[in-house]
Amino acid sequence: MPSVTDPAIDYAFDRQHIWHPYTSMTQPIATQGVVSGQGCQLTLDDGRNVIDGTSSWWACVHGYGHPEIITAMQQQLHQLSHVMFGGITHKPAIDLSKALVNMTCPALTKVFLADSGSIAVEVALKMALQYWQGRNKPAKQKIMTVKRGYHGDTFAAMSVCDPDGGMHTMFGDNVTKQVFIPAPQTPFGFSPLQTSAEDANNTLDKADLDALIHAFATHHQQVAAIIIEPIMQGAGGMRFYSPAYLTKLRQLCDDYDVLLILDEIATGFGRTGKLFAYEHANIQPDLLCLGKALTGGYISLAATMCSDEVAKGISDSPAGVFMHGPTFMANPLACTAATASLQLINQQLWPTQIASIETQMIAELAEAIAFEQVKDVRVLGGVGVIEMHHTVNTAELQQAFIAQGVWIRPFSNLIYIMPPYIISTDELTQLTTAMKQVAASITAPQIHSDAEFISHG
């Protein structure tokens, strides 16, 4: 059995030369060697297995080593692993685009295939700005969004992340100033202590309503689009808000000629209990950003979808074409992985899986609300959250979780899980038990050791 000092993983080189996400190179957070993955479990380089509670940053929804995805990728690898997409097309891109058009709402008919979630957001923002040039409204140059949001780490994406408590404040005036409105406060109406959400989800708090109406009335002449994570704000605090907010947002976008961009990179493909989170509100966006679970987490790929009207507006703009073209756009290997992943989604096992995960997490996490340092406990679909009163120490808690045989990576003041859909009841119980034990052990404020957030990229 290999040990943590096995030269197969050179920890010293890793610490000295490899920059991991959101960490310091002079005081890096400890890394854990992983040698393989199967199902919901990762095998560490010391031989231990840990249950993955994060789906590798919310992407590996089918678990690791899924034979159908691996077989499809192996076959494609031997046939055509990559080819430029300029002036060339191929079956994997066509098959994937057909699947996306068929499974999303009728308004979304055009597909732009990129290579990461952040780029999908960049593409959506550029589409919105260019659309209004084609509609002879060039003054519409701003993007509106809500506080507490997160949409990626590239510059345009940074501009629509939370401007106050987010991770990008150090870039100052280099980040475009956008229009921000207060984060949604109307709750989804769903927690371990309240299992019926229907009334809450049909009513919008007056503060939310007034803020939305004021923002649109004040800024609509300059605003090209509003972008929002539907139903769940992810890295902004795993906050669940009411579908009524999205319903009103769609209405105001129509009334004031503002495009609606929904960022479903984290919520898409079943995570919140609907195939897409916008279905909770029964609305259709003008543009949709997808990623993460798109390929089941097997390789990087993202998509930006838009309506016929948006595509026509861009084509009518002075440029006449959409000015974006990533090198690895529509990579055949990634498209093949995504098609295989979506075929698994289309088998319709996920609704039962997510409902079961949700029910079990509600039952097993509820008692944590009584813990001294716990501020809130909430569950929606395949997302379970214990919110602490104070910021936690990611490095220390990460090791505490490994000792209990699970991989859970807290951030800010949140201990959360978003497990693979295929997780067993016993594996999920091990995750929730570890969450409760670690949360109960926290008796005083901890100092957070790095700028830990969740990445779209």
N, C-alpha and C positions, 0 to 999 in steps of 0.2 A: 504494500500500500504506500503510495507516495506521501511525503510530508510537505509541510509548508515551506521547507527549505530545499525541496527538490529543484534542481536547476532547470527543470522544464518550465517553471515560471520564475523569472528573474525579478524578484521584488525590488532589489536594489536598483536595477536599471529602470524599472517602472517608476520608482519614486524620483529618480534623478532626471529622467528624460521625457516621460509621457505625461501629457497634460489631460487629466480627466475632467469631466464637466463640472463647472462651478466650484473649482477648488484652487487653492494657492499652490504654486510650485515650490515655495519655501517651507510651507507647513501643510502638506497635502493630507487630505483625509485618507485613512487606511483603506487599501483595496483588498478584495478577496478573490483569490484565484478560482476560476471555474473551468472545468475540463470538459464537461458534457451536460446535455439536458435531455430529459425524456419525460413526456407527459407534463405534469405540473412541477417536476422536481429538477433541481440543478445539482450536479455532483461537483463538490469542491475538490481542490487539489490535495486535500488531506484525507480524502475518501468519504467524507460526510456528505449526506444528501440533505438539501433544504427545500422546503416547499416554497415556490415562487408566489408571493402575494401581490406582486406588481405587474404581472404579465410583461415583464421587461419594458417598463414605462408604457404600459397599457396596450401593447401591440400584439403580444403572442396569445391571442384569444383562444386558439385551438391547441395550445400547449406546444411542447418541443418534440421534434422528431416525428411529426405527423406524416405517415407514409404517402398519402395522396399528394401533398404539397411537395415533398421531397422527390417523389417519382416524376412529377411534372417538371420540376426544375432540372433534374438530371437529364431528362430527354431533351429539353430546350437547350441546355448547356452544350450538348454535343451538336446541336443543329445550328444555332445562332445565338451567341451570348450577348452580343451588342452590335448595333448598327446605327449610324446617324439617322435622325428622323426628318431632317431637311430634304425634301424631294424624294423620300423613301417611305413606304409604309410596310406593315407586316401583320400577319394573322394574330399574333399575341395582343397587339395594340387594339386591333379591331374587335377581337373577342372580348377583351376587358371592357372596352368602351360600350359595346352592346349590353354587357351585363350591368354596367353602371346606369345607363339610360333606362334600362328595363326596371331596375329596382328602386330608383329614386322617383321623385314626384314628376308629373307630366311636364311641368314648366322647364325642367332641366334637360336640355337636348344636346348640348355641346360639351365636349370633354377635352381639357388640356392636361396632359400627363407630364408631371414634373418629377423631381427626385427627392423631395423632402417636404415636410409639413410647412416649414417656414416659407419655402419657395411657393407653395400653393397659396399662402396668404399674400405674398408679394404679387403673384399673378392676379389674384382677385382684386387687389387694390389698384393695380395698373389698369385692369379691364374697366373698373368703375370710372376712373379718371378719363380714360380714352373714350368711353361710351358717351360721356357728356360733350366731348369735343365733336363727336359725330352728330349730336343733337343740338348743336349751336348754342351750348350753354357752357362756354369755357371757364366761366367764373366758379363753377363747381369744382374746386380743387382741394377741399378738405374732406377728411374722413371723421365721422362721429363714432364714438364707442362709449362703453360704460366703464367706470372704474372697477378695479379688482380683476380686470381681464388679463389674459395672457394669450399671445398669438405667435410667438416665435422670437428668435434672437437676431435675425437680419434687420437691416435698418428700417425699412418701411414697416415690418412687423413690430419692431420695437416701439414705433411711434404710436401704436394702438394698444400697447400694454399699459398696465397701471402706471400713471405718471408719478405717483407719490411713494407707495410702498413696494413697487416692483424692483426688478433687478437691473434696470437700465438707466437709473437716474444719473449715474456718473458720466454719461455721454453728453449731457447738457444740450447746448444749442445745435449740436450736430444731428440731433433727432428732431424730425419735423414736428411742429406743434399742432396737435389735432384738437378736435372738440370732444370734451369729456363730460359725461353726465353721471350722476350718482349711480352706484351699483344697485341692481334690483334688490329690494328688501322684502317683497311679498314672497313668503316661503312656498315651497312646493306643497306643503301641507302633509308631509310624509316623514315620520320619524318612528323610532321604536315605541314612542309613547302615543302616537296618533297614526293608526293604520288606515284611516279613511281620508283620502285627499280630495274628494270630489268638490266639496263646497269651497275649500281654500283655493283650488285651482281655477275656479270660475270668477274669482273676485280679485281685483287689483287694489292694493293699498293706495289711498289718496296721494300720499307723498310720491310714490312711483308714477302715478298717473299725471300729477301736476308737473313733475320734472320732465317727463317725456314730452308733454304738450308744449311746455315752455321752450325746450331745446329745439324742437322742430320749427316752432313758430319763429324763433330768433335766428336760427342758423341755416335754414333750408336753402337759401339762395347760394350759399357757399359750399354746402355739403353735397358731395357726390354719392356717398353711401354710408350706411352704418354697419359695423361689423360687431358680432356678438357670438359668444359660445352659448348655444341654446340649452336651456334647462340647468346645466351644470357649469359653473365657473371652476375650472380645474386648478391650475397653479395659483390662482388667486384665493384659494382657501377651500376648495371642494365644497362650494356653496350651491345648494339646489334652490332654484327659484320657480315661481309659478308660471305655467303655460299662458296664463292670462296676460303676462307681460309681453310675450311674443305675439299674441293675438293683437294687442294694441299697437305694438311696434309695426306689424305688417300693415295695419290700417293707416298709420301715420306716414309710412313710407309711400303708400299709394296716394294719400292726400297731398303730400308735399313734394312729390317727384324726387324721391331719394331711393337709391337701390338698397336692397337688404342682402347683406352677405352673412351667411351662417358658417361659422367655423366648427365643423363636426369632426375635427381631427381626433379629438379624444372621445367624443360621444357616439360617433357613427358605428354602424354595424352591430347594434343591439345592446350596448353597454348600459343604457338607462332604462331598458325594458321595452323600448320601441326600436325598430330597425334603425331609424334616424330620430334624433331627439325632437326635431321640428314636428314630428307626428303627434307629440303630446298636445300640441296646439292646433293641429290640423291646418297648417299654413304651408305655403310654398315660398322658398327664397328665390331671389334673382340670381344669386351666385352661391355656390356651396364648395367648401374646402374639405377634402378628405385625406386621410393618411393613416399612420400607425397600424390599425388592424386591417387596413386595406389588403396587405399581403399576408396577414396573419403573423406579422413580425419577422418574416423570414428574409426579407431584403428591403432596402429603402425604396419607397415609391409613394407618390402623392398625386392627387388630382384636384383640379379646379373645374367645376361644372358651371355652366351659365345657360340662360334662356336664349331663344331665338332673337328676341328683341335686343338683348345685350350684345350678342354677336353681330347683329345688323348695325347697331349704333357704332361699334368699333370699326366695322368695315366702311361705314360712311364718314369716318373721321378723316382729317387731312392726310394722315399717313396711309390710310387705306388697308393696312395690315396690322396685326397685333405684334408689337415689338418685344418678343421674348422667345428665347430658344435655348434651354439648357442642353449641355452636351449629352447628358444621359437621359434626356426626355424620352419617354416611352421605351425604355430599355426592355428588350424582348424577354430577358430572363425574369425581370421584376414583374412584367405584365403577366407572364405565365404563372408566377407564384400567386399574384393577385387573383387571377381567374380561378385557380384551384381553391384559394381561400374563400372566394365568393360562392363557389359551388358548394362548399361546406355550409356556408351561411344559408344558402338557398334550400338546404335539406330541412330547414325549419326545426332543428333540434334546439337552437339557441333560446327560443322563447321559454321553453320548459326549464332549460338549464338556468337561465337568468332568474326566472321566478323562484326556483328552488334556492338559488344562492341568496336572493333577497330575503326570502322567508326565514332561512336559517340565520342569516346575519342579524336580522331584526330580533330574533329570539335570543341569540347568544351574546349580542353586544349590549342589550338593554341595561343590564345591571351596572355597566360602567358609568352611567350617568350619576351614580351615587358616590363615585370616587372623589376624593378631596380635590385633586388638581384637574379634574375633568370639567370642561365648560359645556360641552354638548356631545351628543351621540346622534348620528344620522345615517340613514341607509336609503339608497335609491338604486334599483336594479342591481347591477353587479359592482356597486361601490359602497364600501362601508368605512365610516369615519368616526374616530374618537378625536375630538378637538380639546386640547389642553388649554388651561388658562395662560400658560407661559410657553415661550419658545423652548423646544427640546434640543438636546445635543445629538445631532444625527449620528456622529461617529460612535458615541457610547451606546446609543440605542440599537444601532445596526449590529454591533457585536453581541448585545444582549439577545437580540432576536436570533442570530445565528446559533447561539448556545441552546436555544429552544427548538432548533431544527427548522427555522423558517427564514425566508428572505423578505424582510419588510424594510423599506427605506423611508423613514419619516422626513418631513420637511416643515420648516417654520414651527408652528405649534400643533401640527397634525400627525396623528398616527392613523394611517389609512391602508386599505387593501382594495385592489381591483384584480382579482384572481382570474386565471384562464377559465373560460366557460366550462371546460371539461372537468373541473375540479370535483373530487369526491367529497361526500359529506364528512368523512373522517379527516381528510386533508384540510377542509375548510374549518372544522372544529379546532384543529391544531393551530391554524392561523388566528382565529378569534380568541382562543385561550391565551395565546402568546400576547396578543394585543392588550387584553385585559390585565394580564400579569405585569407587563411592563408599565402600562398606564398606572396601575395601582402602586407600583414601586416608586413612582416619581412623587416626591414629597416637597420639593422646593424648586424654585426657578432654576433652569439650566441655561448656560451660555451656549448659543449655537456656534458650531465650529467652522462653518463655511457658508457660502452664499447659496445654499441649496434650493433649487427650484426644479421644475419639471420641464423637460425640453420637448419642443416640437420637432426638432431637427433629427 
